């Protein structure tokens, strides 16, 4: 079958012309081809394989293009890249690869198109469109990738044990594609991931996290995390999560399976936010439960302090996986540490002071926190489910109400330490901190409004009780 109509972009005609002038064969390969056949949005990056030098082809294409875009050359990898309009085009020479067991860096030799297709990770990514003049747009499909697309199957072109052992990141990619496309990993291929899961240890944290992020960005991340769990990969990458897959019974008392609950929370949050770091917060919100789990006859199963410990565990996970140790990590820590606060509010009578404290502590992230907590309601009891969500609605209304009235989000005290020192002729010291804290507490408890005059009067009365004299 010919797919010429999908190759009418100027860039393909220029590549074909450049290849002809260099006496090379060139093909579009990989994700661009796969997505056309799946009738998905075409990617903004295109992979070109040349039977010959990909770098030479890239330089020639740049020569023939208007404005002659800059070519980035990666000599060590035999690849080159240029940008045409809003499209990134990457060129590589057709090659065959062999691997050493302890490394994912291959020994590379020049090869044929068939060699290059064999080294690809999956049959659905080994599909190619010819850019040769005599068969421009023809599909080259040596491994029945089109059939696998129709059957929604992820399968490796060659022996999956070799494919995954050679480059263990492909195990993560298989699971990521299965999640993104909602395809099934062929049984032999899935079994091979389990057999080779320990090989993931040679892959850097950054590459692993890139795949985890792509799984978390899907509509239903639980598909991927269950596959990671079933194949043993998750226990190596995020043992803090798999530790939650443990239900104990003592004297007839059990607790819920917090691993499956976590996956449900992640799926629940996805329709309500595209924020990757809020999705990470959902994934990690209960990680403190395994190490804090205790049973007593009086209280049954408890997880006291799991939010606080979970917040500390977040930093260890981010450090181990080489994730950003900046505001993104701090946001996830904050969400994990505060994850039960709105739920407690939704169980009790919602007081203004409790809502003020929630808004004060959450600041600009209060909306994210509420979204997380709403996703955290996984009860199958419809009455309880409805009651929680009705109460959350009340909490949200109260947040708007107290914020309009008291403005405690990103709180700044109406009277600062400098003024307190001037009022009582004080040098910097403990008394100033005590008075500022007292003003904050009085506002949060609703004893005084968040206004200058009220705060000044409060400080004068409190200072007098502390034996401080106002200077005239």
N, C-alpha and C positions, 0 to 999 in steps of 0.2 A: 504494500500500500504506500502511496506517496503523500507526503505532508508538506508539499511545497508552499501551500497557502499560509502556513504558520511561519514561513521563513522569508516573508516579503519585506522585513525590516532591512534598511540599507546596510546595516552592519554585516549581515550574512552574505550579501552580494559582494561586499568589499573583501571579506575573508576568503570567499571562493575565488575572487580575482587574484588576491595576493598569493594564495596557495598555488594557483595555476602558473603564475609568473615564477614561483620558486620550484615548480615541478614537484609539489607535495600533495598528498591527500589530506583533507581536513574534514572533521566531523563535529557536530554538536552532540554532546554526550551528557548523561546524568540527569540532574533534577529538572532542568528546563524541559527535556524530552518527556520525562515521567509526568510532569504537571500538565503538559499539553494533552497527553493521552488520558489523564484523569479528568480533564476539563476543569482543572483548578486554575487560579490566577497564575500567570506565568511569572517566574521569579525575575527579580531585577539583576540577577547575576547569571552569566552564561559560561559554561565550560566548553572549551574547544580543544580537541585532541588532534595533533598533527602527526602523520607518519613521517617523521623527520624532526627538525628542530622547532619546538614550540616558540622559543625565544626569537628565532629568525622570522617566523611567521608573524609574531606580534609586532616586531619592528617594521615589517613590510606593510602590515595593516595600518599602522600609525602614519606611515608615509603617504598612503593612498587616501586617508581620511581628511576631510576639511579640518583646518586648525591643528592638524598633526598632534593629537593628544600625547602627553608624556607616557612613556612605557616604564613600568617598574619591573626590573629584572631580578629574579632570584636564582642566581647561577647554581648555587648548591643543590637546588631542587629541580633545576631545568625547567622552571616556569617563568612566566611573565604575565603582567596584567596591565590593562589600560581601561580608561573610562570613556564611554561614548554616550553623550547626552546623560541620561540617568541610569545607564546600564554598566555594570562592571563585567568586563570580559577577561577571563583567565585562559591562558594558553599553556598547554603542556605537550611535550613530545610523547608519542606512544611508547610505552615501556613495559618491561616485565620486571618483577621484583622478587627478591629472596630475602629472608629474615634470619637473624640470629635470635635464639630463644630468649636471651636476657634483654633484648632491646626491641622497640617498635620502629626503629629507623632502618629502612630496608637498604639492601644493596641493589642498585638500579642499573638496568641495561636497556639499550634501545630495543624496541620490539615492534610487533605488528599491531594493527587495530585489535585483532583477536586476543593477543597478549594483554593489551590494555583493558579490554572488557573482562578478561578473566581475573584481573587483579582488583576489580571493583568489588564493593562490599556486598551488594544485593543485585539480584537479576533485574529488579525494577529500576536500578540506577546504572545498569550496564547498557541501556538502550541508547542508540545513536541515530542521528539523521545525517545522511551524506550531504556534503557540500561540493561534491565533484560535479563537473559540468554535465557528464553523461547520465547521471542518476540523481541529480539535485533533489533533496527532499525524501529520498527513499529511506525506509527504516531498516536498521541493521540490528537484529535481535537473535543472537546465537543461543541464548539460554531460556527462551520462551518467557521472557519478562512480560510481554503483553498478556499472556495467559495468566501469569501471576497477578497482574493488575486486575484482570477480570475476576479472578478468584479471591482477591484481597489477601494475598499470601506474601509474607516476607521470607525469602529464601536466598541462600548464598549461591553464586555461580559454580563454585567448586566445593570440595569437602569442607563443611563448616568448622570442623576442628582445626584445620589448617588456617582458614580465613580468620577465625577468632583468636587463635594462638599467635598468628603473625602480627595482627594489630588488634589488641583487646578492646580498644575503644569502639570497635564495630559491634561489640555486644551491647553497649549502651545505645548505639545508633539504631540497632535492630529494635530495641524496646521503644526508643523514641519515635521511630517511624510507625511502629504498631500503634502507639498512642495517638500520634498526630492524624494518621490516616484511618484509624480504627480497623487495621488489618490484623490478621493472625500470623504469628510466627510459626512456620512449618515445624512439625514435631522434631525431626532430626536436628534442625537448626536450634530449636529451643533447648533440647537435651544437651547439645554441644556447648551452649552458654553455661549451663549448670556444671558441665565437666571442666570448663576452662575459666570459671569465675575467679579463681585465685590470680589469674594473669592480669586482672584489672589493677593489681598493686603496682605495676610498672608504669601506669598512666598517671600523669600529673593531676593534681587537684583541680587546676584551672580547666582542664579539658573535661574532666568528669562533671564539674559544676556547670559548664556550658551545656552539656546534655541534660542535666537535671533541670536547669532553667527552662530549656525547651519543652521538657515534659510538663513542668509546672505551668507553662504558658498555654497548654492545650485546654480544650473544653472539659475533659474528664481525666485529670492527672492520675486518678486511682488505678486506671488501666496499667499505666507504666509502673507505678510503685508496687502493684501486686506482682507484676512480672519480675521486677528487680528483686522482690522478696522471694518469690518462688524459685528463682534461679540461684539464690545465694549471694547475689551482688550487693543487695542492700545491707546485709549483715557486715560486709566488708567496708562499705562506703559510709553508712549511717547506722552503726550498731545501737545508737541511742533510740532509734525508731523501732528496730526489731525487738529491743528489750521490752517494748510495750505489748508485744504479742504473748501475753502470759496471763491466764485467768486461773486464780487459785480459789479453793473452797476450804473454809475452816468452819466447823460446826454449822454447816448448812448455809453459811454466808459466802456469796461470791461477789465479784465486782465485774464491771463490763470490760470487754477486750478493748483496751485503749489504742491498740494499733489500728484495728478496723474502724473504730470511732474516728481516729485522726484522718484516715483516708476519706471518710464520709464528710468530715468538716472541710477538707480541702476541696472536694467536689462541690459542696454547698456554697462555698465562697466564690467560686469561679464565675457564675452568672452575674455577680454583683461587683466584681472588680477585676481590672486587668493589671493592677499593681503587683508586680512580681514579688516585691518584698512583703506585701501583705499576704500573698499566697505562701511565701516561706514562713511567715508567722503562724499561719494555720497549720502548716506541716510540723512545726516545732512546738506548738503551744502546750502540749502535754508531756514533753520529754522528761520533765522533772518527776513524773509520777512513778516511774519504775524504781528509782533510788529512794523515794520517800514513802513507799507503800508500807503500811503497818496494819496489824489487826489487833483489836482489843475487844473483849466481851461487851464492854460498855458502849463503844462507838461503832463496832464492826470495822470495815475497811476504811482507812483514812489515807490521805495524801498531803498531810499538813506541810505547808511551805513549798509545794511543788513548783509554784509560779516563780518564787525567788530563786530556787536552785536551777530551774529551767532557764532563767535569764542568764545565769552564770555559765550554764552549759552551751548556750548559743555562741558565746565568744570562743569557747574551745573548739566548737565545730567549725566556725568561720575561719579560725586560725589554721586548723588542721587541713581544711580543704582550699586554703589560699583564697578565701573569699574577701571582699572589701571590709577592712576593719575601720569603717568610717561611719557617717550618719546612717547608712543603710543598715549596718549591723546594729547600731544603737536603736534604730526604729524597731527592728525585729525583737531585740531585747526588751524594749519598752512594752511592745504588744504582748509578749509572752508573760512578762512580770505582772501586767495588768489584766490578763485575759479573763480572770474570774470576777473582776470588780463589777461590771455591769450585770453579770448573771446574779450576783448576790443582791444587787439593787432590785432586779426584776422579781426576786423571790419575796422581798419584804415590802413594807410600806415605803414609798419613795419620798424621802424627805428632801427639802431644798438644800440642807447643809451637806447631805451625802452626794447630791448631784453637783454642788459647788466644788466639793473635793475631787470628784471624778474629773470635772472640766479643768480644774487647777492642775491636777497631776498629768492629765492626757494632753492638755494644750491643744495645738492645731491637729493633733492626731486622734481627737475624740471620735470623729466620724469613722475613721478606720477601725478604731477599737470596737465601736458599736457593730460595724459590719462583721468583724471577726466573731463577736459574741453571738450575734444572730445565727451565724453559720454553725456555731458550737452546739446548737439545740438539735440533737439527733434522736430525741425520744420518739418511739413509735406509738405512744399514747396520744391520740388526736386532741383530747381535752387538755392534757399537760402542754402539748406543743402550742395550741392556740393561746393558752393562758400566758405562757412565756412571751410569745410574740405580742400579745396585747399589752403586757407589762413593759416590754421594750419600747412600744409606741409611746407609753406614758413617760418613760425615761427620756426618750428623744424630745418630747414636748417640753419636759421640765428643763432639759439642757438649753433649748432655745429661750425659755422664759427667764431662767437665772442668768444666762449670758447677756440678755438684753438689759436686765436690771442691775446685775452686779459686775459684769465685765471681768471675770476672773480667769478667762483664757489668757495665757501668756501674762500672768499677773505681774503688775508693777505696783508696789505699795504707794498709796496716795501721799505718804509722808516718808521721806528718805532719811538715811543715817546722818547725812550732813546737817539737815535741819534739826534733828534731835540733839546733835552735839551743840549746835548754836543755842537752842532753847535752854539747855541746862548747863552750858559751859563745860562740856565733857570732852575728854580726849578719847581717841578710839579705844574701845574696850568692851567687856562683856555686857554692860548695861544696854548699849545701843542694840546689840543683837537680840537681847531679851525683849526690848520694847518693840522692835520691828516684827519679831515672831508673834508677839501678843496681838499686834494690829492685824497681822495676816489671819491668825486664828479667829479673831473676833469677826472679821469679814466673812470667812468661810463658814462660821457657825451662824451667821445672820444676826449677830448682836449689834453690829453697826453696818450702814451701807458703805460701799466702796467709793467714798467721797472724802475730799480733803478736810472739810470742816469737822465732820464726824470723827475722822481719824485723829485730828489734832486734839479734840476734846478728850478722846479716849486716852491718848498718850499723856496728857496733862494729869488726868486722874490716876492712871496707872503709875506714872513716875512719882507722884506724891506718896503713893502707898509704898514705893521703894525707897522713900526718903530723899528723893532728888528735888532740888529747888529750882524753879524757873527763874532765870535772870530777868530783871525788869527792863 
